[in-house]
Amino acid sequence: MTVWRRPYSLDLTTSGSMVVAGLAVGFVVLIVFGIRSGSFLEREAVVLGVWNVGVLAVAVRRAMLGVWVSPVGVRSRSLLRTTTVPWASVVEIRSGTASIAGLDMGRDAIVIERTDGEPVQTPIQSGAIVRPFRLELTRLVTWPEHYDEILATLRECHRNARPPEQRAPVSPAPDPVRADRPDPPEQIRRPAPSAAQRRDLHALTRQYERGVLTDGEYAAALARLRGDE
């Protein structure tokens, strides 16, 4: 029996907003019906029961959204569709542009490139701002840092699923704060970047990885952020 697992964790904001909203609406409907009629009629009980069953079904499916892995392949589960790709057909797992019906949503989404069909856009997306209890019914929008962690984990699963002779050596991404320069002596070591600098460096690196910046533009912007210019 093939066991599928989600190799990453989801925070409460990402995974629980739909369930909380559905339960809240159910309680509101219950209160409104009770105040309006003074009693709980059979017809209203049936309506509320159907509503709760629908909310429960959607919430269960919503909780299964994401990317799952097993020894045989990788599986993308959206609200209405499940796509399974064998590891042998996976070219790479990368970050791409999120879209719905061909419309650019202005976000990054994890994409599975395959040899035997169209790329699979997973429901995992990066959001610059994720507000508490924000309804994202068909997508999992999470923080950029968490998004990058999920992407790195899925890439590692893909690498480990390959035969040993096909595995590429692990090459961690260079630290943009200290790229292309040796470690300075201990007495002149640079102070750690601030939170604002880390956000700017993260945004700059993401633009460079997406091809928005050339090598020269990236190096110049990186030097400005480090204070070399």
PyRosetta script that sets phi, psi and omega in degrees:
from pyrosetta import init, pose_from_sequence

init()
pose = pose_from_sequence("MTVWRRPYSLDLTTSGSMVVAGLAVGFVVLIVFGIRSGSFLEREAVVLGVWNVGVLAVAVRRAMLGVWVSPVGVRSRSLLRTTTVPWASVVEIRSGTASIAGLDMGRDAIVIERTDGEPVQTPIQSGAIVRPFRLELTRLVTWPEHYDEILATLRECHRNARPPEQRAPVSPAPDPVRADRPDPPEQIRRPAPSAAQRRDLHALTRQYERGVLTDGEYAAALARLRGDE")
pose.set_psi(1, 129.9)
pose.set_omega(1, -179.2)
pose.set_phi(2, -81.3)
pose.set_psi(2, 127.6)
pose.set_omega(2, 179.8)
pose.set_phi(3, -103.6)
pose.set_psi(3, 121.2)
pose.set_omega(3, 178.1)
pose.set_phi(4, -99.6)
pose.set_psi(4, 140.8)
pose.set_omega(4, -179.6)
pose.set_phi(5, -140.3)
pose.set_psi(5, 157.1)
pose.set_omega(5, 175.0)
pose.set_phi(6, -99.7)
pose.set_psi(6, 111.9)
pose.set_omega(6, -171.3)
pose.set_phi(7, -81.0)
pose.set_psi(7, 22.9)
pose.set_omega(7, -179.2)
pose.set_phi(8, -147.1)
pose.set_psi(8, 166.6)
pose.set_omega(8, 179.0)
pose.set_phi(9, -107.8)
pose.set_psi(9, 157.5)
pose.set_omega(9, 178.3)
pose.set_phi(10, -120.4)
pose.set_psi(10, 138.5)
pose.set_omega(10, 178.3)
pose.set_phi(11, -79.8)
pose.set_psi(11, 170.1)
pose.set_omega(11, -176.1)
pose.set_phi(12, -64.2)
pose.set_psi(12, -38.2)
pose.set_omega(12, -179.5)
pose.set_phi(13, -62.6)
pose.set_psi(13, -39.7)
pose.set_omega(13, -177.7)
pose.set_phi(14, -72.1)
pose.set_psi(14, -40.5)
pose.set_omega(14, -169.5)
pose.set_phi(15, -101.5)
pose.set_psi(15, -20.3)
pose.set_omega(15, -169.6)
pose.set_phi(16, -107.0)
pose.set_psi(16, -5.0)
pose.set_omega(16, -173.8)
pose.set_phi(17, -65.1)
pose.set_psi(17, -38.5)
pose.set_omega(17, -178.2)
pose.set_phi(18, -65.6)
pose.set_psi(18, -43.3)
pose.set_omega(18, -179.1)
pose.set_phi(19, -63.9)
pose.set_psi(19, -45.7)
pose.set_omega(19, 179.9)
pose.set_phi(20, -60.7)
pose.set_psi(20, -45.0)
pose.set_omega(20, -178.9)
pose.set_phi(21, -64.6)
pose.set_psi(21, -41.9)
pose.set_omega(21, -179.9)
pose.set_phi(22, -63.5)
pose.set_psi(22, -43.8)
pose.set_omega(22, 178.0)
pose.set_phi(23, -65.1)
pose.set_psi(23, -38.3)
pose.set_omega(23, 179.2)
pose.set_phi(24, -62.7)
pose.set_psi(24, -43.7)
pose.set_omega(24, 179.1)
pose.set_phi(25, -63.4)
pose.set_psi(25, -39.7)
pose.set_omega(25, 178.4)
pose.set_phi(26, -60.8)
pose.set_psi(26, -42.9)
pose.set_omega(26, 178.5)
pose.set_phi(27, -66.5)
pose.set_psi(27, -39.0)
pose.set_omega(27, 178.6)
pose.set_phi(28, -62.5)
pose.set_psi(28, -44.7)
pose.set_omega(28, 178.7)
pose.set_phi(29, -61.0)
pose.set_psi(29, -41.9)
pose.set_omega(29, 179.4)
pose.set_phi(30, -60.6)
pose.set_psi(30, -45.2)
pose.set_omega(30, -179.4)
pose.set_phi(31, -65.4)
pose.set_psi(31, -43.2)
pose.set_omega(31, -178.9)
pose.set_phi(32, -62.3)
pose.set_psi(32, -44.2)
pose.set_omega(32, 178.8)
pose.set_phi(33, -62.6)
pose.set_psi(33, -41.7)
pose.set_omega(33, -178.1)
pose.set_phi(34, -65.9)
pose.set_psi(34, -41.1)
pose.set_omega(34, 179.8)
pose.set_phi(35, -69.6)
pose.set_psi(35, -38.3)
pose.set_omega(35, -174.5)
pose.set_phi(36, -68.9)
pose.set_psi(36, -43.7)
pose.set_omega(36, -173.2)
pose.set_phi(37, -100.3)
pose.set_psi(37, -14.8)
pose.set_omega(37, -177.3)
pose.set_phi(38, 78.3)
pose.set_psi(38, -12.4)
pose.set_omega(38, 176.7)
pose.set_phi(39, -152.4)
pose.set_psi(39, 166.1)
pose.set_omega(39, -177.4)
pose.set_phi(40, -97.4)
pose.set_psi(40, 101.5)
pose.set_omega(40, -176.0)
pose.set_phi(41, -77.2)
pose.set_psi(41, 161.6)
pose.set_omega(41, -178.2)
pose.set_phi(42, -63.6)
pose.set_psi(42, -41.9)
pose.set_omega(42, -179.9)
pose.set_phi(43, -62.4)
pose.set_psi(43, -41.9)
pose.set_omega(43, 179.8)
pose.set_phi(44, -67.8)
pose.set_psi(44, -33.9)
pose.set_omega(44, 177.3)
pose.set_phi(45, -64.8)
pose.set_psi(45, -39.5)
pose.set_omega(45, 178.3)
pose.set_phi(46, -64.5)
pose.set_psi(46, -44.2)
pose.set_omega(46, 179.3)
pose.set_phi(47, -60.5)
pose.set_psi(47, -45.8)
pose.set_omega(47, -179.8)
pose.set_phi(48, -65.7)
pose.set_psi(48, -36.8)
pose.set_omega(48, 177.9)
pose.set_phi(49, -64.8)
pose.set_psi(49, -43.4)
pose.set_omega(49, 177.5)
pose.set_phi(50, -62.5)
pose.set_psi(50, -41.8)
pose.set_omega(50, 178.4)
pose.set_phi(51, -59.7)
pose.set_psi(51, -47.0)
pose.set_omega(51, -178.1)
pose.set_phi(52, -64.5)
pose.set_psi(52, -37.8)
pose.set_omega(52, 177.0)
pose.set_phi(53, -63.7)
pose.set_psi(53, -42.9)
pose.set_omega(53, 178.5)
pose.set_phi(54, -63.7)
pose.set_psi(54, -43.5)
pose.set_omega(54, 178.5)
pose.set_phi(55, -62.0)
pose.set_psi(55, -41.6)
pose.set_omega(55, -179.8)
pose.set_phi(56, -64.0)
pose.set_psi(56, -42.9)
pose.set_omega(56, -179.9)
pose.set_phi(57, -63.6)
pose.set_psi(57, -44.1)
pose.set_omega(57, 178.9)
pose.set_phi(58, -66.7)
pose.set_psi(58, -39.1)
pose.set_omega(58, -179.2)
pose.set_phi(59, -65.4)
pose.set_psi(59, -39.7)
pose.set_omega(59, 177.8)
pose.set_phi(60, -64.1)
pose.set_psi(60, -45.6)
pose.set_omega(60, 178.3)
pose.set_phi(61, -66.1)
pose.set_psi(61, -38.3)
pose.set_omega(61, 178.9)
pose.set_phi(62, -62.1)
pose.set_psi(62, -36.7)
pose.set_omega(62, 179.7)
pose.set_phi(63, -68.5)
pose.set_psi(63, -18.1)
pose.set_omega(63, -178.9)
pose.set_phi(64, -94.9)
pose.set_psi(64, -0.3)
pose.set_omega(64, 178.9)
pose.set_phi(65, -61.7)
pose.set_psi(65, 148.1)
pose.set_omega(65, 176.6)
pose.set_phi(66, 133.1)
pose.set_psi(66, -160.7)
pose.set_omega(66, -179.8)
pose.set_phi(67, -118.5)
pose.set_psi(67, 126.3)
pose.set_omega(67, -178.4)
pose.set_phi(68, -115.4)
pose.set_psi(68, 149.7)
pose.set_omega(68, -179.2)
pose.set_phi(69, -130.1)
pose.set_psi(69, 157.6)
pose.set_omega(69, 175.2)
pose.set_phi(70, -153.5)
pose.set_psi(70, 174.3)
pose.set_omega(70, 177.6)
pose.set_phi(71, -61.9)
pose.set_psi(71, -17.7)
pose.set_omega(71, -175.9)
pose.set_phi(72, -97.8)
pose.set_psi(72, -18.8)
pose.set_omega(72, -177.3)
pose.set_phi(73, 174.4)
pose.set_psi(73, -167.3)
pose.set_omega(73, 179.9)
pose.set_phi(74, -124.3)
pose.set_psi(74, 142.3)
pose.set_omega(74, -174.2)
pose.set_phi(75, -129.3)
pose.set_psi(75, 128.7)
pose.set_omega(75, 176.0)
pose.set_phi(76, -103.9)
pose.set_psi(76, 123.8)
pose.set_omega(76, -179.7)
pose.set_phi(77, -114.8)
pose.set_psi(77, 115.2)
pose.set_omega(77, 171.2)
pose.set_phi(78, -104.0)
pose.set_psi(78, -174.6)
pose.set_omega(78, -175.2)
pose.set_phi(79, -66.8)
pose.set_psi(79, -36.8)
pose.set_omega(79, -174.3)
pose.set_phi(80, -115.5)
pose.set_psi(80, -3.3)
pose.set_omega(80, -173.2)
pose.set_phi(81, -147.8)
pose.set_psi(81, 142.9)
pose.set_omega(81, 174.1)
pose.set_phi(82, -123.6)
pose.set_psi(82, 126.9)
pose.set_omega(82, -179.1)
pose.set_phi(83, -122.6)
pose.set_psi(83, 126.1)
pose.set_omega(83, 179.7)
pose.set_phi(84, -113.3)
pose.set_psi(84, 130.6)
pose.set_omega(84, 179.9)
pose.set_phi(85, -123.2)
pose.set_psi(85, 122.6)
pose.set_omega(85, 175.9)
pose.set_phi(86, -62.5)
pose.set_psi(86, 149.2)
pose.set_omega(86, -179.8)
pose.set_phi(87, -58.6)
pose.set_psi(87, -33.4)
pose.set_omega(87, -178.7)
pose.set_phi(88, -64.7)
pose.set_psi(88, -21.5)
pose.set_omega(88, -179.4)
pose.set_phi(89, -98.2)
pose.set_psi(89, -3.3)
pose.set_omega(89, -178.8)
pose.set_phi(90, -84.9)
pose.set_psi(90, 120.5)
pose.set_omega(90, 176.4)
pose.set_phi(91, -81.4)
pose.set_psi(91, -50.8)
pose.set_omega(91, 177.3)
pose.set_phi(92, -162.8)
pose.set_psi(92, 162.2)
pose.set_omega(92, 172.3)
pose.set_phi(93, -115.5)
pose.set_psi(93, 118.0)
pose.set_omega(93, -170.7)
pose.set_phi(94, -135.4)
pose.set_psi(94, 175.8)
pose.set_omega(94, 174.3)
pose.set_phi(95, -98.4)
pose.set_psi(95, 128.0)
pose.set_omega(95, 179.7)
pose.set_phi(96, -130.1)
pose.set_psi(96, -171.0)
pose.set_omega(96, -179.6)
pose.set_phi(97, -89.9)
pose.set_psi(97, 126.9)
pose.set_omega(97, 178.0)
pose.set_phi(98, -73.7)
pose.set_psi(98, 137.0)
pose.set_omega(98, 179.9)
pose.set_phi(99, -147.5)
pose.set_psi(99, 154.5)
pose.set_omega(99, 173.1)
pose.set_phi(100, -129.0)
pose.set_psi(100, 120.3)
pose.set_omega(100, -179.0)
pose.set_phi(101, 54.4)
pose.set_psi(101, 38.2)
pose.set_omega(101, 178.3)
pose.set_phi(102, 82.9)
pose.set_psi(102, -1.9)
pose.set_omega(102, -178.8)
pose.set_phi(103, -94.5)
pose.set_psi(103, 127.3)
pose.set_omega(103, -180.0)
pose.set_phi(104, -69.3)
pose.set_psi(104, 126.1)
pose.set_omega(104, -178.6)
pose.set_phi(105, -92.1)
pose.set_psi(105, -1.9)
pose.set_omega(105, -179.9)
pose.set_phi(106, 73.1)
pose.set_psi(106, 23.5)
pose.set_omega(106, 179.3)
pose.set_phi(107, -130.9)
pose.set_psi(107, 164.5)
pose.set_omega(107, 170.2)
pose.set_phi(108, -93.0)
pose.set_psi(108, 145.5)
pose.set_omega(108, 176.6)
pose.set_phi(109, -136.7)
pose.set_psi(109, 147.2)
pose.set_omega(109, 176.6)
pose.set_phi(110, -75.2)
pose.set_psi(110, 129.1)
pose.set_omega(110, -175.4)
pose.set_phi(111, -123.1)
pose.set_psi(111, 137.2)
pose.set_omega(111, 176.6)
pose.set_phi(112, -102.0)
pose.set_psi(112, 112.2)
pose.set_omega(112, 175.9)
pose.set_phi(113, -83.7)
pose.set_psi(113, 132.2)
pose.set_omega(113, -175.9)
pose.set_phi(114, -129.1)
pose.set_psi(114, 158.2)
pose.set_omega(114, -179.5)
pose.set_phi(115, -89.3)
pose.set_psi(115, -16.8)
pose.set_omega(115, -172.5)
pose.set_phi(116, -116.0)
pose.set_psi(116, 28.5)
pose.set_omega(116, 178.7)
pose.set_phi(117, 168.9)
pose.set_psi(117, -171.0)
pose.set_omega(117, 179.9)
pose.set_phi(118, -71.5)
pose.set_psi(118, 152.3)
pose.set_omega(118, 176.0)
pose.set_phi(119, -58.4)
pose.set_psi(119, 147.3)
pose.set_omega(119, -179.2)
pose.set_phi(120, -103.2)
pose.set_psi(120, 116.0)
pose.set_omega(120, 175.3)
pose.set_phi(121, -86.6)
pose.set_psi(121, 118.7)
pose.set_omega(121, -178.5)
pose.set_phi(122, -83.0)
pose.set_psi(122, 164.8)
pose.set_omega(122, 179.7)
pose.set_phi(123, -77.5)
pose.set_psi(123, -2.8)
pose.set_omega(123, -178.8)
pose.set_phi(124, -81.6)
pose.set_psi(124, 120.2)
pose.set_omega(124, -177.1)
pose.set_phi(125, -132.8)
pose.set_psi(125, 156.6)
pose.set_omega(125, 179.2)
pose.set_phi(126, -98.9)
pose.set_psi(126, 128.4)
pose.set_omega(126, 177.7)
pose.set_phi(127, -118.5)
pose.set_psi(127, 132.0)
pose.set_omega(127, -179.9)
pose.set_phi(128, -63.6)
pose.set_psi(128, -35.4)
pose.set_omega(128, 179.0)
pose.set_phi(129, -133.8)
pose.set_psi(129, 123.7)
pose.set_omega(129, 175.7)
pose.set_phi(130, -117.1)
pose.set_psi(130, 108.5)
pose.set_omega(130, -178.3)
pose.set_phi(131, -83.4)
pose.set_psi(131, 145.8)
pose.set_omega(131, 177.5)
pose.set_phi(132, -58.0)
pose.set_psi(132, 139.1)
pose.set_omega(132, 177.2)
pose.set_phi(133, 61.4)
pose.set_psi(133, 26.2)
pose.set_omega(133, 175.1)
pose.set_phi(134, -76.2)
pose.set_psi(134, 129.0)
pose.set_omega(134, -176.6)
pose.set_phi(135, -78.3)
pose.set_psi(135, 115.3)
pose.set_omega(135, 173.3)
pose.set_phi(136, -127.4)
pose.set_psi(136, 83.8)
pose.set_omega(136, -169.2)
pose.set_phi(137, -66.8)
pose.set_psi(137, -42.7)
pose.set_omega(137, -173.1)
pose.set_phi(138, -105.0)
pose.set_psi(138, 2.3)
pose.set_omega(138, -176.1)
pose.set_phi(139, -135.6)
pose.set_psi(139, 159.4)
pose.set_omega(139, 172.2)
pose.set_phi(140, -112.0)
pose.set_psi(140, 97.4)
pose.set_omega(140, -178.8)
pose.set_phi(141, -97.8)
pose.set_psi(141, 121.3)
pose.set_omega(141, -176.5)
pose.set_phi(142, -131.2)
pose.set_psi(142, 174.1)
pose.set_omega(142, -177.4)
pose.set_phi(143, -62.5)
pose.set_psi(143, 148.9)
pose.set_omega(143, 179.8)
pose.set_phi(144, -55.8)
pose.set_psi(144, -40.5)
pose.set_omega(144, 179.8)
pose.set_phi(145, -65.1)
pose.set_psi(145, -43.0)
pose.set_omega(145, 177.6)
pose.set_phi(146, -66.0)
pose.set_psi(146, -38.9)
pose.set_omega(146, 176.5)
pose.set_phi(147, -58.2)
pose.set_psi(147, -46.0)
pose.set_omega(147, -179.9)
pose.set_phi(148, -63.9)
pose.set_psi(148, -37.2)
pose.set_omega(148, 177.7)
pose.set_phi(149, -64.3)
pose.set_psi(149, -42.6)
pose.set_omega(149, 178.5)
pose.set_phi(150, -63.0)
pose.set_psi(150, -44.2)
pose.set_omega(150, -179.9)
pose.set_phi(151, -61.4)
pose.set_psi(151, -44.6)
pose.set_omega(151, 179.4)
pose.set_phi(152, -63.4)
pose.set_psi(152, -38.6)
pose.set_omega(152, 179.1)
pose.set_phi(153, -65.1)
pose.set_psi(153, -43.6)
pose.set_omega(153, 179.6)
pose.set_phi(154, -66.8)
pose.set_psi(154, -37.4)
pose.set_omega(154, 176.2)
pose.set_phi(155, -63.4)
pose.set_psi(155, -38.1)
pose.set_omega(155, 177.9)
pose.set_phi(156, -66.1)
pose.set_psi(156, -39.8)
pose.set_omega(156, 175.8)
pose.set_phi(157, -61.0)
pose.set_psi(157, -41.6)
pose.set_omega(157, 178.2)
pose.set_phi(158, -63.8)
pose.set_psi(158, -43.4)
pose.set_omega(158, -179.6)
pose.set_phi(159, -63.6)
pose.set_psi(159, -41.8)
pose.set_omega(159, -179.5)
pose.set_phi(160, -70.9)
pose.set_psi(160, -22.1)
pose.set_omega(160, 179.9)
pose.set_phi(161, -79.5)
pose.set_psi(161, -14.6)
pose.set_omega(161, 179.5)
pose.set_phi(162, -75.9)
pose.set_psi(162, 156.3)
pose.set_omega(162, 171.6)
pose.set_phi(163, -60.4)
pose.set_psi(163, 150.4)
pose.set_omega(163, -176.4)
pose.set_phi(164, -54.1)
pose.set_psi(164, -36.4)
pose.set_omega(164, -177.6)
pose.set_phi(165, -72.0)
pose.set_psi(165, -16.0)
pose.set_omega(165, -179.1)
pose.set_phi(166, -101.4)
pose.set_psi(166, -1.9)
pose.set_omega(166, -176.7)
pose.set_phi(167, -77.6)
pose.set_psi(167, 128.4)
pose.set_omega(167, 175.6)
pose.set_phi(168, -80.7)
pose.set_psi(168, 146.7)
pose.set_omega(168, 177.9)
pose.set_phi(169, -62.6)
pose.set_psi(169, 146.0)
pose.set_omega(169, 180.0)
pose.set_phi(170, -72.2)
pose.set_psi(170, 125.2)
pose.set_omega(170, 178.8)
pose.set_phi(171, -125.3)
pose.set_psi(171, 95.4)
pose.set_omega(171, -178.5)
pose.set_phi(172, -61.2)
pose.set_psi(172, 147.3)
pose.set_omega(172, -179.8)
pose.set_phi(173, -64.0)
pose.set_psi(173, 138.0)
pose.set_omega(173, -179.4)
pose.set_phi(174, -67.1)
pose.set_psi(174, 147.5)
pose.set_omega(174, 176.4)
pose.set_phi(175, -71.9)
pose.set_psi(175, 116.4)
pose.set_omega(175, -176.0)
pose.set_phi(176, -63.2)
pose.set_psi(176, -19.3)
pose.set_omega(176, -179.9)
pose.set_phi(177, -73.7)
pose.set_psi(177, -28.0)
pose.set_omega(177, -174.6)
pose.set_phi(178, -129.4)
pose.set_psi(178, 30.5)
pose.set_omega(178, -177.1)
pose.set_phi(179, -70.4)
pose.set_psi(179, 141.7)
pose.set_omega(179, 172.5)
pose.set_phi(180, 60.7)
pose.set_psi(180, 31.1)
pose.set_omega(180, 174.6)
pose.set_phi(181, -150.8)
pose.set_psi(181, 144.6)
pose.set_omega(181, 179.4)
pose.set_phi(182, -70.1)
pose.set_psi(182, 165.7)
pose.set_omega(182, 176.7)
pose.set_phi(183, -62.0)
pose.set_psi(183, 129.1)
pose.set_omega(183, 177.5)
pose.set_phi(184, -72.1)
pose.set_psi(184, 160.2)
pose.set_omega(184, 175.6)
pose.set_phi(185, -58.3)
pose.set_psi(185, 154.9)
pose.set_omega(185, -174.7)
pose.set_phi(186, -58.3)
pose.set_psi(186, -36.5)
pose.set_omega(186, -175.0)
pose.set_phi(187, -74.2)
pose.set_psi(187, -16.4)
pose.set_omega(187, 179.5)
pose.set_phi(188, -120.2)
pose.set_psi(188, 19.8)
pose.set_omega(188, -178.9)
pose.set_phi(189, -62.4)
pose.set_psi(189, 139.1)
pose.set_omega(189, -177.8)
pose.set_phi(190, -68.5)
pose.set_psi(190, 146.7)
pose.set_omega(190, 174.7)
pose.set_phi(191, -68.4)
pose.set_psi(191, 156.6)
pose.set_omega(191, 179.7)
pose.set_phi(192, -63.3)
pose.set_psi(192, 142.2)
pose.set_omega(192, 179.9)
pose.set_phi(193, -66.4)
pose.set_psi(193, 151.1)
pose.set_omega(193, 178.0)
pose.set_phi(194, -75.7)
pose.set_psi(194, 172.9)
pose.set_omega(194, 179.2)
pose.set_phi(195, -62.1)
pose.set_psi(195, -40.1)
pose.set_omega(195, 179.3)
pose.set_phi(196, -65.4)
pose.set_psi(196, -39.7)
pose.set_omega(196, 178.3)
pose.set_phi(197, -65.8)
pose.set_psi(197, -39.3)
pose.set_omega(197, 178.8)
pose.set_phi(198, -64.0)
pose.set_psi(198, -39.0)
pose.set_omega(198, 177.3)
pose.set_phi(199, -64.3)
pose.set_psi(199, -42.5)
pose.set_omega(199, 179.5)
pose.set_phi(200, -64.9)
pose.set_psi(200, -41.3)
pose.set_omega(200, 178.8)
pose.set_phi(201, -64.8)
pose.set_psi(201, -40.0)
pose.set_omega(201, 178.9)
pose.set_phi(202, -63.6)
pose.set_psi(202, -45.8)
pose.set_omega(202, 179.7)
pose.set_phi(203, -63.6)
pose.set_psi(203, -39.8)
pose.set_omega(203, 179.8)
pose.set_phi(204, -65.1)
pose.set_psi(204, -42.8)
pose.set_omega(204, 179.5)
pose.set_phi(205, -64.5)
pose.set_psi(205, -39.6)
pose.set_omega(205, 179.4)
pose.set_phi(206, -63.7)
pose.set_psi(206, -40.8)
pose.set_omega(206, 177.6)
pose.set_phi(207, -63.4)
pose.set_psi(207, -40.2)
pose.set_omega(207, 179.5)
pose.set_phi(208, -65.5)
pose.set_psi(208, -42.0)
pose.set_omega(208, 179.8)
pose.set_phi(209, -65.5)
pose.set_psi(209, -30.7)
pose.set_omega(209, 179.9)
pose.set_phi(210, -83.9)
pose.set_psi(210, -1.6)
pose.set_omega(210, 177.6)
pose.set_phi(211, 85.4)
pose.set_psi(211, 9.1)
pose.set_omega(211, 179.8)
pose.set_phi(212, -70.6)
pose.set_psi(212, -34.3)
pose.set_omega(212, -178.4)
pose.set_phi(213, -110.8)
pose.set_psi(213, 142.9)
pose.set_omega(213, 172.9)
pose.set_phi(214, -79.0)
pose.set_psi(214, 172.3)
pose.set_omega(214, 179.4)
pose.set_phi(215, -60.8)
pose.set_psi(215, -42.1)
pose.set_omega(215, -179.5)
pose.set_phi(216, -66.1)
pose.set_psi(216, -43.1)
pose.set_omega(216, 179.1)
pose.set_phi(217, -64.8)
pose.set_psi(217, -39.5)
pose.set_omega(217, 179.4)
pose.set_phi(218, -65.5)
pose.set_psi(218, -43.6)
pose.set_omega(218, -179.3)
pose.set_phi(219, -64.2)
pose.set_psi(219, -40.9)
pose.set_omega(219, -179.6)
pose.set_phi(220, -66.4)
pose.set_psi(220, -43.9)
pose.set_omega(220, 179.3)
pose.set_phi(221, -66.4)
pose.set_psi(221, -36.1)
pose.set_omega(221, 178.6)
pose.set_phi(222, -65.6)
pose.set_psi(222, -39.2)
pose.set_omega(222, 179.0)
pose.set_phi(223, -65.4)
pose.set_psi(223, -39.2)
pose.set_omega(223, 178.5)
pose.set_phi(224, -64.6)
pose.set_psi(224, -41.4)
pose.set_omega(224, 179.3)
pose.set_phi(225, -65.8)
pose.set_psi(225, -32.8)
pose.set_omega(225, 179.3)
pose.set_phi(226, -81.4)
pose.set_psi(226, -10.1)
pose.set_omega(226, 179.5)
pose.set_phi(227, 83.5)
pose.set_psi(227, 18.8)
pose.set_omega(227, 178.7)
pose.set_phi(228, -78.0)
pose.set_psi(228, -14.8)
pose.set_omega(228, -178.9)
pose.set_phi(229, -118.4)
pose.dump_pdb("model.pdb")
